[in-house]
Amino acid sequence: MTALEGSNIDILVVGHLCIDLIPGMDHVSPQSLTQPSRLYETEAMQVSTGGAVANTGLSLHRLGVNTRLMSLVGDDAIGRMIVDFLRTRAPELPEFVKVAQGAASSYTIVLSPERTDRVFLHCPGTNDQFGAENVDLKVVERAKIVHFGYPPLLARMYADNGSELLKLVRSLKSCDVITSLDMAMPDAARASGQAKWYEILRNTLPYIDIFVPSFEEILYMMRPEDFAAYGQRVEELVRRDYVEDLTTEMLSLGCRIAGIKLGKEGIWLHSGDKTTIDPLRRSLDLNESWDACTVWHPAFEVEVVGTTGAGDSAYAGLLTAILKGLSASDSVRMACAVGACNVEAADASSGIRSWAQTLKRITDGWQTRPSRLEDDR
């Protein structure tokens, strides 16, 4: 008998799990890393679990949400490090993390020179084996929300036009739970970057209730021509009309609540009409502010130490607010606040405060950043 039998959980986080190795690189310039045959002295290594399962799951736990994690690791030293790390945060968290015998676990080396945005060196490991059979539907049935993360980093999820992902989300929805989906940036040079993401989303989103990817991710998947044309200047496309058009299209593909994480420009959220939202009210206390809403909130002012897991933490803030029955605008505000707390630490979760501490920071007058969306009306 597991600890879960006879009781329910609020959010089950499923999907990609790894360990992050983050060398201290405050005094290493990005330009210098292009010089071969050089040794660069770094500061202490930060070690933290990574991936959607750990990043979102640990943030939810720190916010006080009854959370469990479900993923796959190998029976190697890295796999043991991952599970031990999670257990030190809360013994029950990795209860449903399975171990694949004879397999190598996943890790990511996170390079963030001079506190600039990060670069990832990622080994997929057991994440490439993860499939629908690794998801225990008896556990899913006990959850209120199932949050699935990072299909672009789970090889079986985007192969064959996403047939395994479709199989998984259909099985999740058959359990009558609220489904939430988060993305990661595909690697343009690898198979994930060649997948037909628009088709995958068109098949998958009818089974997804909440979908909040980052701007770069959804641009790559839904507007590849614009992504290619703007390259490193994609932030120029962050305009109210453009973002609203994207979220409207996301809703048209089938999800009920569509949002976009805009980084330093905040978070944009768009929901369907009352008929679309009403099915969620069987499990969630959503007031009328969620019916056909369009909400934007700017990012909060912080001193950025690292951006690892910022989007995952913001998503955790949003899901927690939804569970608590907050309005659409207050939910987006809390998502921005939790994401802002995250970037004040180098790793993906230690910057997250409790729900009460985060809320107090807002009520005490926490200022927001200037944004181009303020004047773009």
C-alpha positions as CSV (number, residue, x, y, z in Angstrom):
1,M,0.0,0.0,0.0
2,T,1.4,3.4,-1.0
3,A,1.1,6.6,1.1
4,L,-1.3,7.9,-1.5
5,E,-3.9,5.2,-1.2
6,G,-7.1,6.5,0.4
7,S,-6.2,10.1,-0.1
8,N,-6.0,12.6,-3.0
9,I,-3.4,15.0,-4.2
10,D,-3.8,18.4,-5.7
11,I,-1.3,18.3,-8.6
12,L,0.6,15.4,-10.2
13,V,3.6,16.6,-12.2
14,V,4.6,14.2,-15.0
15,G,7.3,14.1,-17.7
16,H,10.8,15.3,-18.0
17,L,13.2,15.0,-15.0
18,C,17.0,15.5,-14.9
19,I,19.7,16.9,-12.6
20,D,21.1,20.4,-13.3
21,L,24.8,21.2,-12.8
22,I,25.3,24.9,-12.7
23,P,28.9,26.2,-12.4
24,G,29.3,29.6,-10.9
25,M,30.3,31.8,-13.9
26,D,29.7,35.4,-12.8
27,H,33.2,36.4,-13.9
28,V,33.3,34.5,-17.2
29,S,32.2,36.5,-20.2
30,P,30.1,34.8,-22.9
31,Q,32.6,36.0,-25.6
32,S,35.5,34.3,-23.9
33,L,33.9,30.9,-24.0
34,T,34.5,30.9,-27.8
35,Q,38.2,30.7,-27.3
36,P,39.6,27.2,-27.5
37,S,42.3,25.6,-25.3
38,R,41.5,28.0,-22.4
39,L,40.9,27.1,-18.7
40,Y,38.4,29.3,-16.9
41,E,38.3,29.3,-13.1
42,T,34.7,29.1,-11.9
43,E,33.0,29.4,-8.5
44,A,31.2,26.6,-6.6
45,M,28.9,24.2,-8.6
46,Q,25.2,24.5,-7.8
47,V,23.5,21.1,-8.0
48,S,19.8,20.9,-8.4
49,T,17.2,18.7,-10.0
50,G,15.8,20.0,-13.3
51,G,13.2,19.5,-15.9
52,A,9.5,20.3,-15.7
53,V,8.8,17.6,-13.1
54,A,11.4,18.9,-10.5
55,N,11.2,22.6,-11.3
56,T,7.4,22.9,-11.3
57,G,6.9,20.2,-8.7
58,L,9.4,21.7,-6.1
59,S,7.9,25.2,-6.7
60,L,4.4,23.8,-6.1
61,H,5.6,22.1,-2.9
62,R,7.3,25.3,-1.6
63,L,4.0,27.2,-2.3
64,G,2.2,24.7,-0.1
65,V,0.5,22.5,-2.7
66,N,0.0,18.8,-2.1
67,T,2.2,17.6,-4.9
68,R,3.6,14.3,-6.3
69,L,6.1,13.7,-9.1
70,M,6.0,11.0,-11.8
71,S,8.9,10.3,-14.1
72,L,11.7,7.9,-15.0
73,V,15.3,7.7,-14.0
74,G,18.1,5.2,-14.4
75,D,19.7,2.9,-11.8
76,D,23.0,4.9,-12.0
77,A,24.6,7.4,-9.7
78,I,22.8,10.4,-11.3
79,G,19.5,8.7,-10.9
80,R,20.2,8.1,-7.2
81,M,21.2,11.8,-6.9
82,I,18.0,12.9,-8.4
83,V,15.8,10.8,-6.1
84,D,17.8,11.6,-3.0
85,F,17.7,15.3,-3.8
86,L,13.9,15.2,-4.1
87,R,13.5,13.2,-0.9
88,T,15.5,15.7,1.1
89,R,12.9,18.3,0.1
90,A,10.0,16.1,1.0
91,P,10.1,12.3,1.3
92,E,6.8,11.8,-0.4
93,L,7.6,13.9,-3.5
94,P,9.4,11.2,-5.7
95,E,7.0,8.4,-4.6
96,F,6.0,7.7,-8.2
97,V,9.4,8.2,-9.9
98,K,10.2,4.9,-11.5
99,V,13.7,3.4,-12.0
100,A,14.7,1.9,-15.4
101,Q,17.3,-0.9,-14.9
102,G,20.5,-0.6,-16.8
103,A,19.6,2.9,-18.1
104,A,21.5,6.2,-17.9
105,S,19.7,9.1,-16.2
106,S,19.4,12.5,-17.6
107,Y,21.5,15.6,-16.7
108,T,21.9,19.2,-17.9
109,I,24.9,21.4,-17.6
110,V,23.6,25.0,-17.3
111,L,26.0,27.7,-18.5
112,S,25.0,31.2,-17.5
113,P,28.1,33.4,-17.9
114,E,28.0,36.9,-16.3
115,R,24.4,36.2,-15.3
116,T,23.2,36.3,-18.9
117,D,20.4,34.1,-20.1
118,R,21.4,30.5,-19.9
119,V,22.7,27.9,-22.4
120,F,22.0,24.2,-21.8
121,L,24.1,21.1,-22.5
122,H,21.6,18.3,-22.1
123,C,21.8,14.5,-22.0
124,P,18.3,13.0,-22.5
125,G,19.0,9.7,-20.8
126,T,15.9,7.9,-19.6
127,N,13.7,10.8,-20.8
128,D,14.0,9.4,-24.3
129,Q,12.4,6.1,-23.0
130,F,9.5,7.8,-21.3
131,G,6.1,6.8,-22.7
132,A,2.4,6.5,-21.8
133,E,3.1,3.1,-20.1
134,N,5.2,5.0,-17.5
135,V,2.1,6.9,-16.3
136,D,0.1,5.1,-13.6
137,L,-3.5,6.0,-14.3
138,K,-4.6,4.8,-10.8
139,V,-2.4,7.6,-9.4
140,V,-3.7,10.0,-12.1
141,E,-7.3,9.3,-11.0
142,R,-6.5,10.6,-7.5
143,A,-5.2,14.0,-8.8
144,K,-7.1,17.2,-9.3
145,I,-4.7,18.5,-11.9
146,V,-2.1,16.6,-14.0
147,H,0.7,18.9,-15.3
148,F,2.7,17.3,-18.1
149,G,6.0,18.9,-19.0
150,Y,8.5,19.1,-21.9
151,P,7.4,16.9,-24.8
152,P,10.2,18.4,-27.0
153,L,12.7,16.8,-24.6
154,L,11.0,13.4,-24.5
155,A,11.8,11.6,-27.8
156,R,8.9,9.3,-27.9
157,M,6.5,12.2,-27.4
158,Y,7.3,13.9,-30.7
159,A,8.1,10.9,-32.8
160,D,5.6,9.7,-35.4
161,N,3.8,13.1,-35.4
162,G,3.3,12.9,-31.6
163,S,1.3,9.7,-31.6
164,E,2.6,8.7,-28.1
165,L,1.8,12.2,-26.7
166,L,-1.7,11.9,-28.1
167,K,-2.1,8.5,-26.5
168,L,-0.9,9.9,-23.2
169,V,-3.1,13.0,-23.1
170,R,-6.2,11.0,-24.2
171,S,-5.5,8.5,-21.3
172,L,-5.1,11.4,-18.8
173,K,-8.3,13.0,-20.0
174,S,-10.2,9.7,-19.6
175,C,-9.4,9.9,-15.9
176,D,-11.5,13.1,-15.7
177,V,-8.7,15.3,-14.4
178,I,-7.7,18.8,-15.3
179,T,-4.8,18.6,-17.8
180,S,-2.0,21.2,-18.1
181,L,0.8,21.2,-20.6
182,D,4.1,23.0,-20.7
183,M,6.7,23.0,-23.4
184,A,10.5,23.3,-23.9
185,M,12.4,24.8,-26.8
186,P,13.0,22.1,-29.5
187,D,16.6,21.7,-30.7
188,A,16.6,22.9,-34.3
189,A,19.6,20.7,-35.1
190,R,18.0,17.5,-33.8
191,A,14.9,15.5,-34.4
192,S,12.8,17.5,-32.0
193,G,13.4,20.6,-34.1
194,Q,12.2,18.8,-37.2
195,A,9.0,17.5,-35.7
196,K,5.7,18.8,-37.1
197,W,4.8,20.8,-34.0
198,Y,1.8,22.6,-35.4
199,E,0.2,19.3,-36.3
200,I,1.2,17.8,-32.9
201,L,-0.5,20.7,-31.1
202,R,-3.6,20.5,-33.3
203,N,-4.0,16.8,-32.4
204,T,-3.1,17.3,-28.7
205,L,-4.7,20.5,-27.5
206,P,-8.3,19.3,-27.6
207,Y,-7.3,17.1,-24.6
208,I,-5.5,19.9,-22.8
209,D,-7.2,22.4,-20.4
210,I,-4.4,24.8,-19.6
211,F,-1.5,25.5,-22.0
212,V,1.1,28.2,-21.2
213,P,4.3,27.9,-23.2
214,S,7.0,30.5,-23.6
215,F,6.9,33.0,-26.4
216,E,9.9,31.5,-28.2
217,E,8.5,28.0,-27.9
218,I,5.1,28.7,-29.3
219,L,6.6,31.0,-32.0
220,Y,8.9,28.1,-33.1
221,M,5.9,25.7,-33.2
222,M,3.1,27.8,-34.6
223,R,4.9,30.6,-36.5
224,P,8.1,29.1,-37.8
225,E,8.5,31.6,-40.6
226,D,8.4,34.5,-38.1
227,F,10.8,32.7,-35.8
228,A,13.3,32.2,-38.6
229,A,12.9,35.7,-40.0
230,Y,13.5,37.5,-36.6
231,G,16.1,35.1,-35.2
232,Q,17.7,36.7,-32.1
233,R,15.2,39.7,-32.4
234,V,12.0,37.7,-31.7
235,E,11.3,40.0,-28.7
236,E,10.3,42.6,-31.3
237,L,7.2,40.5,-32.0
238,V,6.0,40.9,-28.4
239,R,3.2,43.2,-29.2
240,R,-0.4,43.1,-27.9
241,D,-2.0,42.4,-31.2
242,Y,0.6,39.6,-32.1
243,V,0.4,37.9,-28.7
244,E,-3.4,38.1,-28.6
245,D,-3.6,36.6,-32.1
246,L,-1.3,33.7,-31.0
247,T,-3.4,32.9,-27.9
248,T,-6.6,33.1,-29.9
249,E,-5.2,30.5,-32.3
250,M,-4.1,28.3,-29.4
251,L,-7.7,28.4,-28.1
252,S,-9.0,27.5,-31.5
253,L,-6.8,24.4,-31.5
254,G,-8.8,23.1,-28.5
255,C,-7.3,24.2,-25.1
256,R,-9.5,26.0,-22.6
257,I,-7.0,28.4,-21.1
258,A,-4.1,29.7,-23.3
259,G,-1.2,31.8,-22.0
260,I,2.3,32.8,-23.1
261,K,5.2,33.4,-20.8
262,L,6.9,36.6,-22.1
263,G,10.0,36.6,-19.9
264,K,10.8,40.2,-18.9
265,E,7.6,41.4,-20.5
266,G,5.4,39.4,-18.1
267,I,2.6,36.8,-18.8
268,W,-0.4,37.0,-21.1
269,L,-3.5,34.8,-20.6
270,H,-6.5,34.3,-22.7
271,S,-9.4,31.9,-21.9
272,G,-12.4,30.6,-23.8
273,D,-16.0,31.6,-23.2
274,K,-18.3,30.4,-20.4
275,T,-19.2,27.2,-22.3
276,T,-15.6,26.4,-22.7
277,I,-14.6,27.1,-19.1
278,D,-17.7,25.5,-17.4
279,P,-16.3,21.9,-17.6
280,L,-13.4,23.0,-15.5
281,R,-15.7,24.1,-12.7
282,R,-16.5,20.5,-11.9
283,S,-13.1,20.4,-10.1
284,L,-12.0,24.1,-9.8
285,D,-13.6,27.1,-8.2
286,L,-13.3,29.5,-11.1
287,N,-15.3,32.7,-10.9
288,E,-16.8,34.6,-13.9
289,S,-13.6,36.5,-14.4
290,W,-12.3,33.4,-16.2
291,D,-15.0,33.5,-18.9
292,A,-13.6,34.9,-22.2
293,C,-10.9,36.8,-20.4
294,T,-7.8,38.5,-21.7
295,V,-5.3,39.3,-19.0
296,W,-1.7,40.6,-19.0
297,H,0.6,41.4,-16.1
298,P,4.1,42.8,-16.3
299,A,7.1,41.2,-14.7
300,F,8.2,42.3,-11.2
301,E,11.4,44.2,-10.5
302,V,14.2,41.9,-9.3
303,E,17.9,41.5,-9.4
304,V,18.4,38.5,-11.7
305,V,20.9,35.9,-10.5
306,G,19.8,33.1,-12.8
307,T,16.9,32.3,-15.0
308,T,16.9,28.5,-14.8
309,G,13.3,27.2,-14.2
310,A,11.7,30.7,-14.2
311,G,9.0,29.6,-16.6
312,D,8.3,26.4,-14.6
313,S,8.0,28.4,-11.4
314,A,5.7,30.9,-13.0
315,Y,3.5,28.0,-14.2
316,A,3.5,26.6,-10.6
317,G,2.3,30.0,-9.3
318,L,-0.5,30.1,-11.9
319,L,-1.7,26.5,-11.1
320,T,-1.6,27.3,-7.4
321,A,-3.6,30.4,-7.8
322,I,-6.2,28.5,-9.9
323,L,-6.5,25.8,-7.2
324,K,-7.1,28.6,-4.6
325,G,-9.9,30.0,-6.7
326,L,-8.3,33.4,-7.5
327,S,-9.5,35.6,-10.3
328,A,-7.8,35.4,-13.7
329,S,-6.0,38.7,-13.1
330,D,-4.8,37.8,-9.6
331,S,-3.7,34.4,-10.9
332,V,-1.5,35.9,-13.6
333,R,-0.1,38.4,-11.0
334,M,0.9,35.5,-8.7
335,A,2.4,33.6,-11.6
336,C,4.6,36.6,-12.4
337,A,5.5,37.0,-8.7
338,V,6.6,33.4,-8.3
339,G,8.6,33.5,-11.5
340,A,10.3,36.7,-10.3
341,C,11.2,35.1,-7.0
342,N,12.8,32.2,-8.9
343,V,15.3,34.3,-10.8
344,E,16.7,35.7,-7.6
345,A,18.5,32.4,-7.1
346,A,20.9,30.5,-9.5
347,D,19.0,27.2,-9.4
348,A,15.4,26.4,-10.3
349,S,13.6,26.3,-6.9
350,S,15.6,27.8,-3.9
351,G,14.4,31.3,-4.6
352,I,10.7,30.3,-4.3
353,R,9.0,31.6,-1.2
354,S,5.8,30.4,0.5
355,W,2.5,31.5,-0.8
356,A,2.0,33.9,2.1
357,Q,5.4,35.4,1.8
358,T,5.0,35.9,-1.9
359,L,1.6,37.5,-1.5
360,K,2.9,39.8,1.2
361,R,5.7,41.0,-1.1
362,I,3.0,42.1,-3.6
363,T,0.8,43.7,-1.0
364,D,3.8,45.6,0.4
365,G,4.1,47.4,-2.9
366,W,6.4,45.3,-5.0
367,Q,7.1,47.3,-8.2
368,T,6.8,46.0,-11.7
369,R,9.2,46.4,-14.6
370,P,8.5,48.9,-17.5
371,S,7.2,47.0,-20.5
372,R,6.7,47.7,-24.1
373,L,3.2,46.3,-23.7
374,E,2.2,49.2,-21.4
375,D,2.1,51.6,-24.4
376,D,1.2,49.1,-27.1
377,R,-2.5,49.6,-27.0
